[in-house]
Amino acid sequence: MAELSLELAALAVAAVPDLDVAAALEHTYGAHGDFDAALLTLTDGETIIARRPTSSAAAQEQLADVRALAVLTPGMRSRLPFQVSEVLGSLADQRERVAVYTYLRGIPADQETLEPGTLFLVSLGRAIAAIHSLPKGPVEAAGMPTLTAPEARQAAAQTIARAKETGRLPVTLDRRWSAAVDDDSLWQFQPTVIHGALGLSSIITDGNQVRGVLGWSDLRVGDPARDLHWISSLDGAIARGILDEYTDEAPGTVDRQLRQRALLYAELELARWLLHGVDASDAEIISDAEGMLDSLVDRIHRAPAQPLVHETLPVLDIAEVQELLKEAAGRRPTHQSAAQDTGSAVLTGLVHRADSGVPADVHPDDSPEVDVDHAAEDDLDDDTPPNDFMRTDSRR
């Protein structure tokens, strides 16, 4: 609507001194987005984006995003082979909240067809490695969340324990996940700077290269496997191409258990979706989560040869994961929000923030028993559905 774009343009002018807007175009997708957004064309031809949260959870997310982008100084950005949005200004009072960003041109990678052996996969692997190579000092000094390897292990254990307490976690998965937590070799990693919830939807491409990365509200120091859990949904050759490039460029020694932990995190998204349904007393989400947990158990029983421990390969091969995702998609009610819909496919690690206004989420490594968040502003709750944090409707 023209009224919305003009309203956001007026708020942007209030947030950014001397902003001279020539045109405004609505950039919000869907009827229940967490953010209203508009592309603003300035008189000098530059395009920027203004975003306004539509819920208190989205407002918290935007606050965390603005704070994280401030941590990424020009010196840190110079180490990255892609662009990161800059915050031009923000406004927060009792009536209105808005943030104004530079606009990253390109296409979200989840709208592109990925092919093995392409330059884009090379660029993607190197881009993730570049994030993990950033110096930890500035991130830690800014009070961003920090998680050691033992704390990451403890947080995973807490997620499993909470899921077990619901009485809805299949014994097979309890044993599988608990065995992974108990495997000392799985948790011998060096924490790095991580994006926090990286996925194809937060990556902007021109078709050949990673041109930008969005959604930095979960910037932290933690397990690098968290930024790779989404590759479980990809074709095997594509996943290997990304991992090969990442491994060649990644900092430190080779993390031989990286893929196993990434798969564990992807599977634990199912537990988190279940926990969200239980906490929200939402029978539909609970049923959806239980269906996916049962499907995962069926796959494991059909291919029981290797557990998710040591240097073994995942129990499910790529074809089986993809089939499971299709089954989950076929089960989901058509009236679910976009976030709940993709939340059902949590094995991909590409679950989206609920566009229907359910609270924003952090990760299982933010469980309340583990003191991992040293930032007073980062008060997001971990009992909400897993999701990614920057949609194409509002963060480019």
C-alpha positions as CSV (number, residue, x, y, z in Angstrom):
1,M,0.0,0.0,0.0
2,A,1.2,3.5,-0.8
3,E,0.1,4.7,2.6
4,L,2.5,2.2,4.3
5,S,5.5,3.1,2.2
6,L,4.9,6.8,2.7
7,E,4.5,6.3,6.5
8,L,7.8,4.4,6.6
9,A,9.5,7.1,4.5
10,A,8.4,9.7,7.1
11,L,9.7,7.6,9.9
12,A,13.0,7.1,8.1
13,V,13.4,10.9,7.7
14,A,12.8,11.2,11.4
15,A,15.4,8.6,12.1
16,V,18.1,9.8,9.7
17,P,18.9,13.5,9.7
18,D,19.0,15.2,6.3
19,L,17.6,12.2,4.5
20,D,16.2,13.3,1.1
21,V,13.7,10.7,-0.1
22,A,12.5,10.9,-3.7
23,A,10.4,7.7,-3.9
24,A,9.1,4.9,-1.7
25,L,8.0,1.4,-2.6
26,E,6.5,-1.2,-0.2
27,H,8.8,-4.1,0.4
28,T,6.7,-6.3,2.7
29,Y,5.8,-9.8,1.7
30,G,2.9,-11.7,3.1
31,A,0.0,-10.5,5.4
32,H,1.6,-11.4,8.7
33,G,5.2,-10.4,8.5
34,D,7.2,-9.6,11.5
35,F,8.3,-6.3,9.9
36,D,6.8,-3.7,7.6
37,A,9.4,-2.6,5.1
38,A,9.8,-0.1,2.3
39,L,12.5,0.6,-0.2
40,L,13.4,4.3,-0.3
41,T,15.0,5.9,-3.3
42,L,17.0,9.0,-2.4
43,T,17.5,12.0,-4.6
44,D,21.0,11.0,-5.4
45,G,19.7,7.6,-6.7
46,E,20.8,5.5,-3.8
47,T,18.3,2.9,-2.5
48,I,17.9,2.2,1.2
49,I,15.5,0.2,3.3
50,A,13.3,1.1,6.3
51,R,11.9,-1.6,8.5
52,R,9.4,-1.4,11.3
53,P,8.7,-4.3,13.7
54,T,5.1,-5.4,14.1
55,S,5.6,-7.2,17.4
56,S,7.6,-6.9,20.6
57,A,9.6,-10.0,19.6
58,A,10.4,-8.5,16.2
59,A,11.4,-5.2,18.0
60,Q,13.8,-7.2,20.2
61,E,15.2,-8.8,17.1
62,Q,15.7,-5.5,15.4
63,L,17.4,-4.1,18.4
64,A,19.8,-7.0,18.5
65,D,20.5,-6.7,14.8
66,V,21.3,-3.0,15.0
67,R,23.6,-3.7,17.9
68,A,25.4,-6.6,16.1
69,L,25.9,-4.5,13.0
70,A,27.6,-1.8,15.1
71,V,30.1,-4.5,16.3
72,L,31.0,-5.2,12.7
73,T,33.4,-2.2,12.3
74,P,34.8,-1.2,9.0
75,G,38.0,-3.1,9.9
76,M,36.1,-6.3,10.5
77,R,34.0,-5.8,7.4
78,S,37.1,-5.5,5.3
79,R,37.9,-9.1,6.2
80,L,34.7,-10.3,4.6
81,P,34.4,-11.1,0.9
82,F,30.8,-9.8,0.8
83,Q,28.8,-6.8,1.9
84,V,27.0,-6.3,5.2
85,S,24.2,-3.7,5.7
86,E,25.0,-0.5,7.5
87,V,22.6,1.0,9.9
88,L,22.0,4.6,8.8
89,G,19.8,5.4,11.7
90,S,17.1,4.2,14.0
91,L,14.1,5.5,16.0
92,A,12.6,4.0,19.1
93,D,10.1,5.7,21.3
94,Q,6.8,4.7,23.0
95,R,4.9,4.9,19.7
96,E,7.2,3.9,16.9
97,R,10.3,1.9,16.2
98,V,12.1,2.0,12.8
99,A,15.6,1.2,11.6
100,V,17.0,2.4,8.3
101,Y,19.7,0.3,6.5
102,T,21.7,0.3,3.3
103,Y,20.1,-2.0,0.8
104,L,22.0,-5.1,-0.5
105,R,21.1,-5.8,-4.1
106,G,20.8,-9.4,-5.2
107,I,18.7,-12.5,-4.9
108,P,18.2,-14.6,-1.7
109,A,20.1,-17.9,-2.3
110,D,17.1,-20.0,-1.3
111,Q,15.5,-18.7,-4.5
112,E,18.4,-19.9,-6.7
113,T,18.9,-23.5,-8.0
114,L,22.1,-24.8,-6.5
115,E,24.3,-26.9,-8.8
116,P,27.4,-29.0,-7.9
117,G,30.8,-27.6,-9.0
118,T,29.6,-24.0,-9.4
119,L,31.5,-20.8,-8.5
120,F,28.7,-19.9,-6.1
121,L,29.4,-23.0,-3.9
122,V,33.0,-22.0,-3.8
123,S,32.1,-18.5,-2.8
124,L,29.6,-19.8,-0.2
125,G,32.1,-22.0,1.6
126,R,34.7,-19.3,1.6
127,A,32.1,-16.7,2.9
128,I,31.2,-18.9,5.9
129,A,34.9,-19.5,6.6
130,A,35.5,-15.7,6.5
131,I,32.9,-15.2,9.2
132,H,34.5,-17.8,11.4
133,S,37.9,-16.1,10.8
134,L,36.8,-12.8,12.3
135,P,38.6,-11.8,15.5
136,K,36.7,-12.8,18.6
137,G,38.0,-9.9,20.7
138,P,35.6,-7.2,19.4
139,V,32.6,-9.5,19.6
140,E,33.4,-10.5,23.1
141,A,34.3,-7.0,24.2
142,A,30.9,-5.8,22.9
143,G,29.2,-8.2,25.3
144,M,27.8,-10.5,22.6
145,P,26.9,-14.0,23.7
146,T,29.9,-16.4,24.1
147,L,29.7,-20.1,24.4
148,T,32.6,-22.5,25.0
149,A,32.7,-26.1,23.8
150,P,31.6,-27.5,27.2
151,E,28.8,-25.0,27.4
152,A,27.6,-25.9,23.9
153,R,27.6,-29.5,25.0
154,Q,25.7,-28.7,28.1
155,A,23.2,-26.7,26.2
156,A,22.5,-29.5,23.8
157,A,22.0,-31.9,26.7
158,Q,19.5,-29.5,28.3
159,T,17.5,-29.3,25.1
160,I,17.3,-33.1,25.0
161,A,16.4,-33.2,28.7
162,R,13.6,-30.7,28.2
163,A,12.2,-32.6,25.2
164,K,12.4,-35.9,27.2
165,E,10.4,-34.2,30.1
166,T,7.5,-33.6,27.7
167,G,7.0,-37.4,27.5
168,R,6.8,-37.0,23.7
169,L,10.4,-37.7,22.7
170,P,10.9,-41.2,21.1
171,V,13.3,-43.4,23.0
172,T,15.3,-43.9,19.8
173,L,16.1,-40.2,19.4
174,D,16.7,-39.8,23.1
175,R,19.4,-42.5,22.9
176,R,20.8,-41.2,19.6
177,W,21.1,-37.6,20.7
178,S,22.3,-38.5,24.2
179,A,25.0,-40.7,22.7
180,A,26.2,-37.7,20.7
181,V,26.3,-35.5,23.7
182,D,28.3,-38.2,25.7
183,D,30.9,-38.6,22.9
184,D,33.8,-36.5,24.1
185,S,35.4,-36.4,20.6
186,L,32.4,-34.6,19.2
187,W,32.9,-31.6,21.4
188,Q,36.6,-30.9,20.8
189,F,36.3,-27.7,18.9
190,Q,37.6,-24.1,19.1
191,P,34.8,-21.5,19.3
192,T,34.8,-18.9,16.6
193,V,32.8,-15.8,15.7
194,I,29.6,-17.2,14.2
195,H,26.6,-15.6,12.3
196,G,24.3,-17.6,14.7
197,A,21.6,-18.7,12.3
198,L,23.0,-18.7,8.9
199,G,20.8,-20.2,6.1
200,L,20.3,-19.8,2.3
201,S,17.6,-17.2,2.9
202,S,20.0,-14.9,4.7
203,I,22.6,-15.1,1.8
204,I,22.3,-12.6,-1.1
205,T,23.8,-13.7,-4.4
206,D,24.2,-12.5,-8.0
207,G,24.0,-16.1,-9.1
208,N,27.8,-16.5,-9.1
209,Q,29.1,-15.1,-5.8
210,V,27.9,-14.3,-2.3
211,R,27.2,-10.6,-2.5
212,G,25.9,-10.1,1.0
213,V,24.8,-11.7,4.2
214,L,21.8,-10.6,6.2
215,G,20.4,-11.2,9.6
216,W,23.1,-10.6,12.2
217,S,20.9,-10.4,15.3
218,D,22.4,-13.6,16.7
219,L,26.1,-12.7,16.1
220,R,28.1,-14.4,18.8
221,V,31.1,-16.5,19.7
222,G,30.2,-20.2,19.6
223,D,30.3,-23.5,17.8
224,P,31.0,-23.0,14.0
225,A,28.8,-26.1,13.3
226,R,25.8,-23.9,14.1
227,D,26.4,-22.0,10.9
228,L,26.4,-25.2,8.8
229,H,23.5,-27.2,10.2
230,W,21.3,-26.2,7.3
231,I,23.4,-28.1,4.7
232,S,21.7,-31.3,5.9
233,S,18.9,-30.5,3.5
234,L,21.2,-30.1,0.4
235,D,22.1,-32.6,-2.2
236,G,25.2,-34.6,-1.2
237,A,27.5,-33.2,-3.9
238,I,26.4,-29.7,-3.1
239,A,27.0,-30.1,0.6
240,R,30.4,-31.6,0.0
241,G,31.3,-28.7,-2.3
242,I,30.5,-26.2,0.4
243,L,32.2,-28.1,3.1
244,D,35.4,-28.7,1.0
245,E,35.8,-25.0,0.4
246,Y,34.9,-24.1,4.0
247,T,37.5,-26.6,5.3
248,D,40.2,-25.2,3.0
249,E,39.6,-21.7,4.3
250,A,38.5,-22.3,7.9
251,P,40.7,-21.0,10.7
252,G,42.6,-23.3,13.1
253,T,43.0,-27.0,12.9
254,V,40.6,-29.3,11.0
255,D,37.4,-29.9,13.0
256,R,36.8,-33.6,12.1
257,Q,33.4,-33.7,13.9
258,L,32.0,-30.5,12.4
259,R,29.5,-32.2,10.1
260,Q,28.4,-34.6,12.9
261,R,27.6,-31.6,15.2
262,A,26.0,-29.7,12.4
263,L,23.6,-32.7,11.8
264,L,23.0,-33.0,15.5
265,Y,22.0,-29.3,15.7
266,A,19.7,-29.8,12.7
267,E,18.0,-32.8,14.3
268,L,17.6,-30.9,17.6
269,E,15.6,-28.3,15.7
270,L,12.8,-30.9,15.9
271,A,13.1,-31.0,19.7
272,R,12.9,-27.2,19.8
273,W,9.8,-27.1,17.6
274,L,8.2,-29.7,19.9
275,L,9.2,-27.6,23.0
276,H,7.7,-24.5,21.4
277,G,4.4,-26.3,20.8
278,V,4.3,-27.6,24.4
279,D,5.2,-24.2,25.9
280,A,2.6,-22.5,23.7
281,S,0.0,-25.2,24.4
282,D,-0.4,-25.4,20.6
283,A,-1.8,-28.9,19.7
284,E,-1.2,-28.3,16.0
285,I,2.5,-27.6,16.4
286,I,2.9,-30.5,18.8
287,S,1.3,-32.9,16.3
288,D,3.5,-31.6,13.5
289,A,6.7,-32.0,15.6
290,E,5.6,-35.5,16.8
291,G,5.0,-36.5,13.2
292,M,8.5,-35.4,12.1
293,L,10.1,-37.1,15.1
294,D,8.4,-40.3,14.2
295,S,9.5,-40.0,10.6
296,L,13.1,-39.5,11.7
297,V,12.8,-42.6,13.9
298,D,11.5,-44.6,10.9
299,R,14.5,-43.5,8.9
300,I,16.9,-44.5,11.6
301,H,15.4,-48.0,12.0
302,R,15.7,-48.5,8.2
303,A,19.4,-47.5,8.3
304,P,20.7,-48.4,11.8
305,A,24.3,-49.2,11.0
306,Q,26.0,-46.1,12.3
307,P,25.2,-43.8,15.3
308,L,25.8,-40.0,15.3
309,V,29.1,-40.3,17.1
310,H,32.8,-40.3,16.4
311,E,33.8,-39.8,12.8
312,T,30.9,-41.8,11.3
313,L,28.7,-40.5,8.6
314,P,25.1,-39.4,9.4
315,V,22.5,-42.1,9.7
316,L,20.4,-40.5,7.0
317,D,21.8,-40.0,3.6
318,I,20.9,-36.9,1.6
319,A,18.1,-38.6,-0.4
320,E,16.5,-39.8,2.8
321,V,16.6,-36.4,4.3
322,Q,15.0,-34.9,1.3
323,E,12.3,-37.5,1.3
324,L,11.6,-36.8,4.9
325,L,11.3,-33.1,4.2
326,K,8.8,-33.8,1.4
327,E,6.8,-36.0,3.8
328,A,6.8,-33.2,6.4
329,A,5.6,-30.7,3.8
330,G,2.7,-32.9,2.8
331,R,1.6,-33.2,6.4
332,R,1.6,-29.5,7.3
333,P,-1.8,-27.7,7.5
334,T,-2.2,-25.2,4.7
335,H,-3.2,-22.4,7.1
336,Q,0.0,-22.4,9.0
337,S,2.2,-19.3,8.9
338,A,5.3,-19.2,6.7
339,A,7.5,-19.7,9.8
340,Q,5.5,-22.6,11.2
341,D,5.4,-24.2,7.7
342,T,9.2,-24.1,7.3
343,G,9.6,-24.8,11.0
344,S,8.2,-28.3,10.2
345,A,11.2,-28.9,8.1
346,V,13.6,-28.3,10.9
347,L,16.0,-31.0,9.7
348,T,17.2,-28.5,7.2
349,G,18.1,-26.0,9.9
350,L,16.3,-23.5,7.8
351,V,13.4,-22.7,10.0
352,H,11.9,-19.2,9.8
353,R,10.8,-16.7,12.3
354,A,7.1,-16.9,12.7
355,D,5.4,-14.4,10.4
356,S,2.2,-14.8,12.4
357,G,3.8,-12.9,15.3
358,V,5.0,-15.7,17.6
359,P,8.0,-14.7,19.6
360,A,11.5,-14.6,18.0
361,D,13.9,-17.3,19.0
362,V,17.5,-17.9,20.0
363,H,19.3,-21.2,19.9
364,P,19.5,-24.3,22.1
365,D,22.9,-23.0,23.3
366,D,21.0,-20.1,25.0
367,S,19.3,-22.4,27.6
368,P,18.7,-20.5,30.8
369,E,20.9,-22.9,32.9
370,V,23.9,-21.8,30.9
371,D,25.2,-18.3,31.4
372,V,26.1,-17.6,27.8
373,D,24.6,-14.1,27.2
374,H,26.6,-11.3,28.6
375,A,24.5,-8.6,26.9
376,A,21.7,-6.9,28.9
377,E,19.8,-6.2,25.7
378,D,19.8,-9.7,24.4
379,D,16.8,-10.9,26.3
380,L,15.3,-13.2,23.7
381,D,13.6,-16.4,25.0
382,D,14.7,-19.9,23.9
383,D,11.3,-21.4,24.3
384,T,10.1,-20.2,21.0
385,P,10.1,-21.7,17.5
386,P,13.5,-22.0,15.7
387,N,13.8,-19.7,12.8
388,D,16.0,-17.6,10.6
389,F,16.3,-14.0,11.3
390,M,16.3,-12.0,8.2
391,R,13.7,-12.4,5.6
392,T,13.8,-11.1,2.1
393,D,10.8,-8.9,2.9
394,S,12.6,-6.7,5.3
395,R,16.4,-7.1,5.6
396,R,18.0,-6.5,2.3
